[in-house]
Structure formats: structure tokens, C-alpha cells
Amino acid sequence: MKNWDVFGIFLVVRLISVVFVQTFFVPDEYWQSLEVAHNISFGYGYLTWEWKAGIRSYIYPLIFSALYTILKLIQLDDPIFLIYGPRLLQAILSAYADLCFYRWSGTRKWAVFSIATSWFWYYMGSRTLINSFETALSTIALSQFPWLGKEKDESLKFIWIVAAVSVIRPTAAILWLPLCFYHLFITKYKKSSLIISRYIPIALIILSLSVLLDSLAHGSFIVTPYEFLKFNVLKDVGSWYGSQPWFWYLSVGFPAVLGIHFLPFVLATLVIIKNRASHPNELVLLSSIVFSLTIYSFLPHKEFRFLLPLLPIALYVSSRFLSAWSRKANTWRLWSVALILFLGNLGPAYYLGYVHQRGTLDVMEPLREIASRNPNSSSFLFLMPCHSTPLFSHLHVNVSARFLTCEPNFNNSDNSYTDEADQFYNNPNIWLRKNYPPNGTQPSHIICFDVLKPVISDIMSRYKTTHEIPHSSFATARVGYNVLINERMGN
Ligand SMILES: *[C@@H]1O[C@H](CO)[C@@H](O)[C@H](O)[C@H]1NC(C)=O
């Protein structure tokens, strides 16, 4: 492999993020990957409705399950390895994607700088989130793409990767649709034969492989991309998880994800639009961003992480602009711009990666100790919004645990449906008396946010708070400043 030195830089940055990104971002990081892998390898692990309905590809969890099974066989299935091993794998893949990004951008210093300093990629690059995996694969495919002006022979390897990301994550196809059209437009091959002899067969091979793997893991025949579309398009399950106005990606999502790199990106966009004729590739990349943002904006449920695959594309555009600018700039300006970009990313990277929302991860360590001390007599009740913490992937003890669920309403006709978490928060004490009558068995430990404790003072009179773990500097009705572990008295 060439460029070992550059790969070394990327690897160091991603490894730093494995160690220093210690905050909770979204439940899927655990519940849609590690928890499933833990279930496959160790026989226990909570499967959310997505896995019962079969709407997710098993490929990503299977990678971690392979690691878990190896660790189990060599008797190294220590929770620390189970927690950090998968993140390490994802971080190495992300570093490799960074290297591909560097080559794709024509081995420029500003490409290294932009991708290595991007706060959101630092925040996401070592998380076991399907979006991080998708973005890494997509970036590798971008670097293989036969861009105009590339000297090498037209390589078609990228089609394999694009087909793979699209079956793993069907929404990835949105980003690649304009790029594949562009490919058909600039190819040296005959268009019809390219479609018939490459695109269609590759798609069919990848789809068959994924159906095979998914069906084996699921235990019955299943086509996960089809089930995914069925649930999201026909049943509109996504909007159950919140909806934002149509302009949210433009006004909040995209600028936040780019962070301070948004400024050079905007300037680069202006330059490209002004000199359209000399930037065909960049123009297509920009259209692909616009196309994706447009489609995403129509979908009611919006999240920052859905924009992650667009980040390398935006950084490609902005880093090429910075390279062109830096050839004329003097040293003083060069270093000032670099310093501003660096510090502008350092702030969110540190605060969001290390400080904000870390309590729900930190709490797993004392819980793990409690559970391994008394695996049979411990029972955990999480009175928090659903999936606020990881579970068995971080405990690695088959302890009894209950949390409030928040499954969407699969029965469209029932308009009065409220999920368990809402039922609980509508009246916590009624819910508790119904599910945990005072004369029945009580959980040995209740895990909740500090804002809830005074509300459930009834049951809390029988518990004492043993741990108070800082979580956030902001509180809402359901999420507080600290995470509490409360132990039943007279244990
Ligand atoms: C884990 O615990 C549950 C409930 O006690 C039990 O049904 C299950 O068989 C256990 N699984 C393993 C692999 O020990």
C-alpha cells in the first residue's frame, strides 16, 4: 500500500476518537448493531421490532458477531473487548476510507486536513452506526469512480460497492442515482451493454448474496430492502420517530454537519457555479448533494446522521477550493485559515464527543459490576426514554432488565395508540403501581434521570441513590442533568 504516512495520520485520528468519543448519540449505535451481534453470538441480547419485522440488513451486525464469536472461542469475551473491539473495526475502516478520500482528491494536503479535522466525522467515524459504515463504503466507491480526467482505465469496481451499500442501506441509492447516471453519460463503454452486462448482473449477485445472508441470520426467507421500503413508504413508520419542517436540513442539518467547513464549501460552490465548464465532476457532485437534500427534505423524519454520506463529498469540494486558494495565499493567511478551521472543529468535537450526554454510557460500568456480582438476584428497571442506554452488549451478563419501549403503531386504524414510554410519562405513578405493585417483586435497581426522582417519590421511598453520574448541562422534562442508580433498600 502506498501513502502509509498519510494512512498513519488518519489511523491516529480515528483511534483517538475510539478513546475520546465517550458520549451517547443515538440508540441505533447499540440497538441496531452490537445488541443484535451479541444476541447472535451469545444467545441473549434484545432484538427491537426492526429485527422481528426483518427490515434491516444483517450484514453490519454479522461483522461484529464474527468478532464476538472469535473472542468467545479464545475466551477473551471481556466486556471491554466487546465494547471497544467493534469500534476499533469501524475506526480502521473509516481510516481506510479517509485514505481513499485522499487519493480521490488528488493527494492534496488540504484533503488530509479537511477530512482529519471534520468534527462530525470524528464524532461518527468510530461509532458502530450503520451510517458510519455506509459513509465509509460510499467514500471508497467515490474514490474508485471513473471521474472525467482520471488517467487510469475506466474501472467498474465501484458498482460492486454501490450495490452493496444500497442493499445494506436502501436510502444510499438516493446519493448514487445521479452519480450512476453521470457514469452512463461519460463512460467509454456502450451504455446499453454496460447496463445489461454490468449494472444488472452485479446488482443481482449482490442482492442474492444479501438475501441469502439475511435469511440465514433471520431464520426464514426475507428480502430486507423490500421489507424496509414496505414499512417506511407504505406505513410511514419513520415519522413516528419525530418530524421536522421541510427546510430543517438546509437551515440546521447540513450546516451543523459541515461545521465551520461550511464556509469554504459555500465559497467553493460559488466558484464552481461561476466556472461551470471547467468543473464537470464537481458540478455533478454538487447536483448529487442537492438531489439528496431535496429527497431527504420531503421525508418527515430527519436526523443529522442521515447527512453523513454527503460530508465527504462536501469536503472534497471545499478542500479542492482551499488547495487552489492556498497556492496564492501567503504563509500567514494560510496558517490563520488552518487554525480557524481546526479550532472551529475542536470545540464541537470535544464538547459533543466527550462531555455532552455521556452519563447514559458511563452508567453501564457500575451496572456491569452490580450485575456480575449478583447475576441472579439483580434486576434492572430503566425508567428513561426508550433505548437511552446500551444493554447486553455493554453488560455482558444475562441479568433481568426492563426498559420502557416505544414501538410504533403498526395498527393504522388505532388512533388512540400511545407507546409504553408515553404511557409511563403521562402518569409515572399509575404506571408503576400497575406494573410493580408494592406487595409484588420490585426491581433491585432503578435507573433514571434526576428529573424523574421527585415525581416517583412513592416507589423511591424504598430505594436509595447509590450513583449520580453527570450526563448533560441541559435538562428537559424526560432527560435530566444526571443519571441515577437507585438500589432497593434492605437488599
Ligand atoms: C437469559 O435469561 C433469560 C431470562 O432469564 C433466559 O430465558 C435465557 O435462556 C437466558 N439466555 C442465556 C443464553 O443464558
The ligand as an ORCA input file, in Angstrom:
! r2SCAN-3c Opt
* xyz 0 1
  C     -31.008    -15.343     29.610
  O     -32.014    -15.127     30.571
  C     -33.328    -15.393     30.125
  C     -34.296    -14.987     31.219
  O     -33.878    -15.384     32.473
  C     -33.454    -16.874     29.766
  O     -34.750    -17.174     29.297
  C     -32.416    -17.186     28.676
  O     -32.444    -18.588     28.389
  C     -31.024    -16.772     29.112
  N     -30.118    -16.958     27.982
  C     -28.880    -17.420     28.093
  C     -28.130    -17.608     26.844
  O     -28.377    -17.684     29.169
*
